[in-house]
């Protein structure tokens, strides 16, 4: 009886998802083809390529699915917006928007954006496409909400090659960081109720990315490399050298969230940075922080972060947000393993976006079901001479980074790249 009820809930929720996006497909045959494709992505099909999805749907050939992805008239960006809104409704407000990229290993040289480039998927330089993604995560779950295909300069500088892959002429070269900025801006402008943004050091080290988030009024905790500089008129440090000066009692043991084996416990050190009057005005609403996470088992393994957080936030809040970054890796794994995110056979630009968007919709559907169950269950430098040996000072119960300057100079401390 429980299984029957679960099946009824599954079917009802899937019908509500179909109804949500149906208007994006102007013809009835397209709507039915979309339904069959989505059901196939959710089905226990060994490999979710065109032939096996067609066989599961009872089609004689995959031609209909190929037309759905490559030549039919429908707007994948509009469906993307539906996915984002659905995820926001199912997972609730107050979440974290997470930015990361993943690779899709490919053969040949004709798939849009393909080339030899590094991907964490294989941990090496490989022939692949790279997609930059945004995920939204709350205590109720996580799901992918946006995507962009990265096009290397070898592609964007060759317009004939682009046209052969149906890449629009208006699509010019954009770095992964620029794609990330566009997605964050789009998500927040559309009303995604994210209170935080987090990303790995590939994105966190970009000053323009961090500054955009500050201008948008959203908090962030972003990873940065150990060589990242913290700079002021009075001195500057590599972040690893700055953290190395932290007093031992600046470290505290905190969980950054639950993992597969229970709470993920690390030692954390943090310090607030002085406000930047040019950006923050006379009455700042946020603090900037430096943050470090140290492994208990391997104390020499330290990760570094910059943060921008409302005044009332604590180190525990920052640790929690930093820990949420792993949620997008879980999204990639689930969407690839369960929804065929990486098993497409399309080569054209539009086909990539359409398949990826429908796979995101399938994954969002699973995240929505899981959310219901959750609710039911409940550069190296030497500091200038004359400075204090350590810039770490305790004030009002928390650690701050400060350093002495002459009265007429004043201190302006900023995070630079």
SULURCOR-V668720 format. One record per residue. RES is the residue in three letters. PSI is psi in radians with two decimals (none if undefined). BURIAL is + if it has 9 or more other ideal C-beta (glycine too) atoms within 8 Angstrom, else -. Layout:
BEGIN
{{RES,PSI,BURIAL} {RES,PSI,BURIAL}}
END
This chain:
BEGIN
{{UNK,-0.70,-} {UNK,-0.74,-} {UNK,-0.68,-} {UNK,-0.74,-} {UNK,-0.70,-} {UNK,-0.71,-} {UNK,-0.68,-} {UNK,-0.77,-} {UNK,-0.71,+} {UNK,-0.90,+} {UNK,-0.72,-} {UNK,-0.75,-} {UNK,-0.68,+} {UNK,-0.68,+} {UNK,-0.64,-} {UNK,-0.58,-} {UNK,-0.78,+} {UNK,-0.78,+} {UNK,-0.61,-} {UNK,-0.66,-} {UNK,-0.08,+} {UNK,-0.68,-} {UNK,-0.24,-} {UNK,-0.18,+} {UNK,1.84,+} {UNK,-0.33,-} {UNK,2.61,-} {UNK,-0.70,-} {UNK,-0.59,-} {UNK,-0.69,+} {UNK,-0.76,+} {UNK,-0.65,-} {UNK,-0.71,+} {UNK,-0.74,+} {UNK,-0.78,+} {UNK,-0.72,+} {UNK,-0.76,+} {UNK,-0.72,+} {UNK,-0.68,+} {UNK,-0.69,+} {UNK,-0.50,+} {UNK,-0.18,+} {UNK,2.80,-} {UNK,1.06,-} {UNK,2.36,+} {UNK,-0.86,-} {UNK,2.16,-} {UNK,1.05,+} {UNK,3.12,+} {UNK,-0.80,+} {UNK,-0.78,-} {UNK,-0.60,+} {UNK,-0.69,+} {UNK,-0.74,+} {UNK,-0.74,-} {UNK,-0.67,+} {UNK,-0.12,+} {UNK,0.31,-} {UNK,2.59,+} {UNK,-0.61,-} {UNK,2.89,-} {UNK,0.21,+} {UNK,-0.69,-} {UNK,-0.72,+} {UNK,-0.63,+} {UNK,-0.68,+} {UNK,-0.67,+} {UNK,-0.71,+} {UNK,-0.50,+} {UNK,-0.62,+} {UNK,-0.27,-} {UNK,2.78,+} {UNK,1.83,-} {UNK,2.75,+} {UNK,1.85,-} {UNK,-0.52,+} {UNK,-0.59,-} {UNK,-0.70,+} {UNK,-0.68,+} {UNK,-0.74,+} {UNK,-0.67,+} {UNK,-0.70,+} {UNK,-0.83,+} {UNK,-0.79,+} {UNK,-0.68,+} {UNK,-0.78,+} {UNK,-0.74,+} {UNK,-0.73,+} {UNK,-0.76,-} {UNK,-0.59,+} {UNK,-0.29,+} {UNK,3.07,+} {UNK,3.07,-} {UNK,0.35,-} {UNK,-2.96,+} {UNK,2.27,+} {UNK,2.18,+} {UNK,2.32,+} {UNK,2.34,+} {UNK,2.97,+} {UNK,2.78,+} {UNK,2.70,+} {UNK,2.68,+} {UNK,1.83,+} {UNK,2.26,+} {UNK,2.74,+} {UNK,2.69,-} {UNK,-3.01,-} {UNK,0.18,-} {UNK,-0.32,-} {UNK,2.38,+} {UNK,2.17,+} {UNK,-0.03,+} {UNK,2.58,+} {UNK,3.00,+} {UNK,1.98,-} {UNK,2.76,+} {UNK,2.43,-} {UNK,2.38,+} {UNK,-0.29,-} {UNK,-0.75,+} {UNK,-0.17,+} {UNK,0.40,-} {UNK,3.07,-} {UNK,2.21,-} {UNK,2.87,+} {UNK,1.90,+} {UNK,2.92,+} {UNK,2.62,+} {UNK,2.21,+} {UNK,2.33,+} {UNK,2.28,+} {UNK,2.74,+} {UNK,2.37,+} {UNK,2.68,+} {UNK,2.30,+} {UNK,2.39,+} {UNK,-3.05,+} {UNK,-0.26,-} {UNK,-0.23,+} {UNK,-2.96,+} {UNK,2.62,+} {UNK,2.71,+} {UNK,2.41,+} {UNK,-0.18,+} {UNK,2.82,+} {UNK,2.58,+} {UNK,2.45,+} {UNK,2.16,+} {UNK,2.25,+} {UNK,1.95,+} {UNK,2.81,+} {UNK,-0.50,-} {UNK,-0.44,-} {UNK,-0.95,+} {UNK,-0.36,+} {UNK,-0.09,-} {UNK,1.54,-} {UNK,-0.53,-} {UNK,-0.74,-} {UNK,-0.69,-} {UNK,-0.78,+} {UNK,-0.63,+} {UNK,-0.53,-} {UNK,0.18,+} {UNK,0.59,+} {UNK,2.18,+} {UNK,2.55,-} {UNK,-0.51,-} {UNK,-0.26,-} {UNK,1.87,+} {UNK,3.09,-} {UNK,2.38,-} {UNK,2.34,+} {UNK,2.88,-} {UNK,-0.63,+} {UNK,-0.68,+} {UNK,-0.66,-} {UNK,-0.70,+} {UNK,-0.75,+} {UNK,-0.71,+} {UNK,-0.71,+} {UNK,-0.74,+} {UNK,-0.81,+} {UNK,-0.75,+} {UNK,-0.80,+} {UNK,-0.80,+} {UNK,-0.65,+} {UNK,-0.52,-} {UNK,-0.06,+} {UNK,0.23,-} {UNK,2.16,+} {UNK,0.90,+} {UNK,2.34,+} {UNK,-0.24,+} {UNK,2.76,+} {UNK,2.43,+} {UNK,2.70,+} {UNK,2.84,+} {UNK,-3.11,+} {UNK,-0.37,+} {UNK,-0.56,+} {UNK,-0.67,+} {UNK,-0.47,+} {UNK,-0.17,+} {UNK,2.03,+} {UNK,-0.70,-} {UNK,-0.61,-} {UNK,-0.82,+} {UNK,-0.71,+} {UNK,-0.64,+} {UNK,-0.78,+} {UNK,-0.69,+} {UNK,-0.72,+} {UNK,-0.53,-} {UNK,-0.12,+} {UNK,0.42,-} {UNK,2.44,+} {UNK,2.75,+} {UNK,2.67,+} {UNK,1.88,+} {UNK,2.43,+} {UNK,2.58,+} {UNK,2.73,+} {UNK,2.81,-} {UNK,-0.35,-} {UNK,-0.04,+} {UNK,2.42,+} {UNK,2.46,+} {UNK,2.06,+} {UNK,2.50,+} {UNK,3.00,+} {UNK,-0.41,-} {UNK,-0.18,+} {UNK,2.95,+} {UNK,2.68,-} {UNK,2.65,+} {UNK,2.57,+} {UNK,-0.57,+} {UNK,-0.60,+} {UNK,-0.63,+} {UNK,-0.80,+} {UNK,-0.57,+} {UNK,-0.39,-} {UNK,-0.03,+} {UNK,2.30,+} {UNK,2.67,-} {UNK,-0.57,-} {UNK,0.04,-} {UNK,-0.23,+} {UNK,2.42,+} {UNK,2.57,-} {UNK,2.11,-} {UNK,2.69,+} {UNK,2.45,+} {UNK,0.37,+} {UNK,2.92,+} {UNK,2.44,-} {UNK,-2.94,-} {UNK,-0.45,-} {UNK,0.40,-} {UNK,-2.87,-} {UNK,2.44,-} {UNK,1.79,+} {UNK,2.29,-} {UNK,2.89,+} {UNK,2.36,+} {UNK,2.37,+} {UNK,2.47,+} {UNK,2.75,+} {UNK,2.47,+} {UNK,2.58,+} {UNK,2.63,+} {UNK,2.59,+} {UNK,2.71,-} {UNK,1.83,+} {UNK,-0.64,-} {UNK,-0.61,-} {UNK,-0.65,-} {UNK,-0.28,+} {UNK,-2.93,-} {UNK,-0.44,-} {UNK,1.43,-} {UNK,2.52,-} {UNK,-0.24,-} {UNK,2.73,+} {UNK,2.59,+} {UNK,2.52,+} {UNK,2.69,+} {UNK,2.53,+} {UNK,2.51,+} {UNK,2.51,+} {UNK,2.16,+} {UNK,2.30,+} {UNK,2.43,+} {UNK,-0.72,-} {UNK,-0.56,-} {UNK,1.45,-} {UNK,-0.30,-} {UNK,-0.12,-} {UNK,1.85,-} {UNK,2.29,+} {UNK,2.58,-} {UNK,2.58,+} {UNK,2.70,+} {UNK,2.55,+} {UNK,2.70,+} {UNK,2.00,+} {UNK,2.63,+} {UNK,2.67,-} {UNK,-0.59,-} {UNK,-0.11,-} {UNK,2.58,+} {UNK,3.00,-} {UNK,-0.63,+} {UNK,-0.66,-} {UNK,-0.76,+} {UNK,-0.73,+} {UNK,-0.71,+} {UNK,-0.78,+} {UNK,-0.74,+} {UNK,-0.70,+} {UNK,-0.37,+} {UNK,-0.25,+} {UNK,-0.50,+} {UNK,-0.31,+} {UNK,-0.58,+} {UNK,-0.52,+} {UNK,-0.66,+} {UNK,-0.65,+} {UNK,-0.81,+} {UNK,-0.81,+} {UNK,-0.82,-} {UNK,-0.77,+} {UNK,-0.56,+} {UNK,-0.78,+} {UNK,-0.62,-} {UNK,-0.39,+} {UNK,0.18,+} {UNK,0.48,+} {UNK,-0.65,+} {UNK,0.19,-} {UNK,0.46,+} {UNK,2.78,+} {UNK,0.28,-} {UNK,2.62,+} {UNK,-0.42,-} {UNK,2.73,+} {UNK,-0.89,+} {UNK,-0.62,+} {UNK,-0.67,+} {UNK,-0.87,+} {UNK,-0.67,+} {UNK,-0.80,+} {UNK,-0.83,+} {UNK,-0.71,+} {UNK,-0.74,+} {UNK,-0.63,+} {UNK,-0.65,+} {UNK,-0.67,+} {UNK,-0.76,+} {UNK,-0.76,+} {UNK,-0.66,+} {UNK,-0.67,+} {UNK,-0.80,+} {UNK,-0.68,+} {UNK,-0.65,+} {UNK,-0.74,+} {UNK,-0.77,+} {UNK,-0.61,+} {UNK,-0.65,+} {UNK,-0.72,+} {UNK,-0.62,-} {UNK,-0.74,+} {UNK,-0.69,-} {UNK,-0.79,-} {UNK,-0.24,-} {UNK,none,-} {UNK,2.33,-} {UNK,2.43,-} {UNK,2.81,-} {UNK,2.21,-} {UNK,2.51,-} {UNK,2.60,-} {UNK,2.58,-} {UNK,-0.13,-} {UNK,2.81,+} {UNK,2.54,-} {UNK,-0.51,-} {UNK,2.36,-} {UNK,-0.03,+} {UNK,2.14,+} {UNK,2.44,-} {UNK,2.39,-} {UNK,2.27,-} {UNK,0.71,-} {UNK,0.03,-} {UNK,2.85,+} {UNK,2.49,+} {UNK,2.63,+} {UNK,2.11,+} {UNK,2.88,-} {UNK,2.60,+} {UNK,2.49,-} {UNK,2.91,+} {UNK,2.72,-} {UNK,-0.58,-} {UNK,-0.07,-} {UNK,-0.83,-} {UNK,2.85,-} {UNK,2.17,+} {UNK,1.95,+} {UNK,2.26,+} {UNK,2.79,-} {UNK,2.16,+} {UNK,2.87,-} {UNK,none,-}}
END
